[in-house]
Amino acid sequence: GLDFIIMAPNPNDIVQMEGEEEIKVDSHNEKDLLHIQELNEENDNHEDMFAHIGFGKWNILYLISGCLSQASAPAQYLSSLFVNMPTNFTCINISESRNMSHIDVYDNSCKVHNWIVSEVLTTDNRLYSTPEHCSVFEYDTSVFKSTLTTEFNLVCDKAWLISLYQTSLVVGAIVGNLLTGVSDTCGRVFVLRISGIFYAVGVLLVGASYDYFLIILGRFLLGMCHSLFMSVAFTIVSETLPPNLWSTIGIMMNLPYYICCALMGLIAYYIRHWRMLHLILCIPVYPLPFIAIFMDKSPRWLVQKGYIEDAHSILEKAANLNGGIAPSKEYLKKYIVQNKSKEYIKKTNNCENIVTKIATRGKILFGTKSMIKMSLITPLVWFFTSSVYYGIPLNAHSFTNNPFLYISIVGLAEVPSCLFGSFLLKRIGNIKTVIAMLLVPACSLILVLVTPDTVIWIRWVLVGLAVMAIGLVQNTCMVLTNEIFPTVVRSTGFSICLMAYYMAYLFSSYINSILEHKVWWLFNVICSASCIMGALLAIQLPETQGKPLCENVTDVKRREAEQLEK
């Protein structure tokens, strides 16, 4: 190769060799020179480039996208407490309905006694009536003026349609998870832009349609798109942060979820019409497609794909905005050479068979004993944790007659887990935090059952402790998942865990609806058992606190070997 020589204009300029090129560095900035030397010498540690780039203005858009994705979650997964609130009803006689101004008794009966049509004169001269299926219902609107149930008469023979509102969301989320791997091929920012646009379409379908099945289609779109941009937003945030801020920022990113959860109870208290409530609760995600337009692609993803020039350009931009130092192109090239292996996903054209891509990622996720253990246990921990995380708020109608206050307290109770969570993670580590915090709701939810009605405030305290602890576990799982999987399948690994997350939500929703009017106490027992199972499984996972992100399976093996030595 040719050696490129840059002539120094004065003696104060130093020329430093880097492979086959020479880079001019201002000798007056000794700190910059030291950083560049460190970057070139320590090329086996890819995290150094982000540590030297620092944290600043360049990270703001990524953080906003992550916060918006979290802020939009309550609107989809908890708003059913109000949008489709259980409503008492009664069946009324069509001929009498015009003369009825108010109904005092709502018996939830699906049949009506029509004396005019069905009267029969018996031998004892008494009038009897034959009950007929009802076609006109009167609903109790004292709590909510309009819900899905009242607008579409989802009672009696149509009651089964209520479940479609939640099921369609979860099915969409599962489909979104299957598509999340596209971000490993097409890029994180591209997926954010597209999913944000289709999310807005789903919001309008649900809020403006007067056909129930169009609303179900809208819910499917919302589930699919929310799953996509939540997974990708969290991934791109973790890929663009300095390593010393991963846990802190990862935990704090969930704060918008808690705030919006608390606000949802307040907003629903004043807005008692489901369509308007739905449109207002979905506001946080409206700016996402526009923000994504101005976001740079993930430098880590670009390096993995072999786009050295693009990655270096973005890293220089980040360094200028954050006041840090960008690594050289040679450093990035050395990194590519060192990390090329059989599991490395190379840059490919658009004609590559998608089956091949899926098979490649599957081989990485289940190719070694270490990866198999992480790929199976991590989603199971998510499932048990998420079933409790959503089970507690969805159990609102069994716990109290005031769901507005309940859901607001649930949101506020999770705020301490954000404020003190990062401190706890740094003190005892991710895995120990998960295990310890899972034991808190395991105990408190059982204590709720034995607490007498005369001290109801103790129940509220116990539920608050359970919510705070399980919220911290949920946050830690999100941070842990992005740290535990290597870069080549990080997005795919996170999407698998999100699939377990959504299945847990559906599980909690159905179990709660079945048990709340029959064996309500059994739901607390199930949640307590789920916490214990999650803690036992978490013991098997590797500690990631304070360690660099793994780039490939080799790094995963090295991390496991280091922990075994300790």
Disulfide bonds with the S-S distance in Angstrom:
Cys91-Cys134 1.74
Cys110-Cys156 1.96
